[in-house]
Amino acid sequence: MKDSATTIATRLADLAATAIGGPLPIRVRAWDGSEAGPDVGPVLVLNSRRALRRLLWSPGELGLAEAYISGDVDVEGDLAQGLSSVWNAAKDGKVGRPRIKVTQWPGLALEVAKLGVVGLRPPAPGQAASLRGRRHSRDRDRAAIAHHYDLSNDFYELLLDKSMAYSCAYYVDGPGGDLGEAQNAKLDLICRKLGLSEGRKHLDVGCGWGSLICHAAEHYGTYSTGVTLSRQQYEYVTKRVADAGLSDRVQVRLADYRELDSGADDGQFDAVSTIEMGEHVGDAEYPAFAGILHRVLRPGGRALVQQMSRGENAPGGGAFIETYIAPDMHMKPLGTTVSLLGGAGLEVRDVHALREHYDWTVRAWAETLEKQWSRVVEMIGEVGARVWRLYLVGGALAFAENRMGVDQILAVRPDTAGTASMEPSRKVWEL
């Protein structure tokens, strides 16, 4: 048995107390087998000195994430509980901004050197996004969308349910429900809110793998048009529509949403939807995006925006998500989005919070990922699989702990007299 006063884990705990401004929020096992930290809960396993080297070169969320996805760090036990422990420690003030005195630096540097973790920056794990050009230019947006959505249609077929809906589901009976049923309930809810019926013309901006446009055409008799910037999605939807015999009712365009601003689509649609696409638009670009939603509608037409939100001080997805999952992502507070839609001339009629539903949705995806782990690794590699594990577990926590939200915002384009041409009651779309 090692002397607890001299183990690597104990020395790391002492260093951490200074570096993070508080005690370790999670138990740590060092590469020599020694442990320190709380006696209960998950264990952060440092497989090598390189794990700490990553944190020295990139302290904070991204360094820890890269240590995990590279395999330099593992979590023994519940990964979600481990992430929650760290987050709650920071939120509760148990981990804060370090207060390191100048006189402490030589001693800290010497201790770090003794641990043998000083060295060159470790190589990146791979699979990070690499974008160039002006943020939210058309070419850069195309590259950002390709990084995430063109990963592999086979991978998304494995991860998602039969509907291929890659957005928050609607669990009518609570978290114990089936994901496929919850996604169908969400699609039906959107169609009812939009007042879709036989012969209505419907536009879905950011149509994904075609779940909503195919559902609306098949079950509500619409003529639906989808727009996507992802080539793999476009190819998938084109085949899906043909296989379902919906080619006379559904079309898909491979286009940037800004191409709808040409004037040809003005006033052409009875309804427009955009399901978790607005997060990719950008802050400066959102007023123009909202204006396009208004212009494509006929007077009396409805718009439904399903969109994730974050607080004013944390609009992005975080360093890890923006580097490895959704580059250039921007989420704004719900109130800001409502104001921007109103500023574009749309009258907001209803806001429906679905935050808990997204926790349940992402947990279902995460369960599928774990059940299909070996196939996922074959498809996207070990690094890719660990990226997605961390993304899904962390995403579910963000919704469960109210650090992110998601809402359906229903709006209408009033006519020149200010008439909404819409029932003033929710009963027409509520179950």
C-alpha angles and dihedrals in degrees: 000000000000120000102259090219093062105035119120091239092055091048089049091050090053091049091047092052088062099036098049098029097243146042122299108281091205134037114261130207114197128210090264091060096253120133138205137171135053115000094223134056133031123341123229105219116207103202096187145357087263089075090066091042088060090053092049092053095039111021117191135028099338096049092050091046092051091048088055099044091046091053095243087116129037133180118227109205129008110359091197092053090050093051091045091052092055093044094047092047089056093044093049093049095249088119115039146148108317117246102208116173120219089243090059097058098081092051093046092048091050092050092049089050091051090055089059096232099121114105147098120328108276116244116268113261092237133239094080116143116259112198131171136190134037115338111262094007109144094254093048093047089051090053092046092051092046091053092060109023099036092056092110134313088214090056093051091046087055095046102041132058125258093279090061089222108160098190140074113310126215113241101198093184099036136262097321093070130109116269094225092052090047092052092049089049089053092050091049091047091054092048092050093047090051091049092235117181142148113324097005116142112232131185123198113195109204094015098183113196092345101264097140101038092049093045092049094049095045099042104025102031097239131155098233130189123195127200123200135166093203115096093202091052090048092052092046095049093046090056093041092054093048093047091050092050091240100123092114091056107030132053131173128206126205096217148121113258088239089068086072086069093074093095097244092103098043111132093352101120136069091202139014128194133186114185114197093326098109090076088070096051101080133233100268092042098050098087089057090046091053089048091055091052088054096046098050090056125086114230106284092025120134133230127201119195118187106189142161120236140200136181124281092257096051108041098151130070093255130263095287097047094043091050101042109016119022114008117202091015114162126189121182133193114280092243091056092053092049090051093049092051090049091048089056090058100263119131110224109223104173142010119199119190115215101171098129090045090061091054089055092044095051092045088056090052090048091052090052090049091054094045091050096038098129092049091047090053090050090052103043105009133249093287092049092048092051090048090055094044091054092043095052097042092046092044094053090050092050090058095040092052094044096246089123133027138191128205142179110228114195117198139166136210104234119217122244091277091054093251114149096202088212134117110260092222136076093219092091092067104024117097 
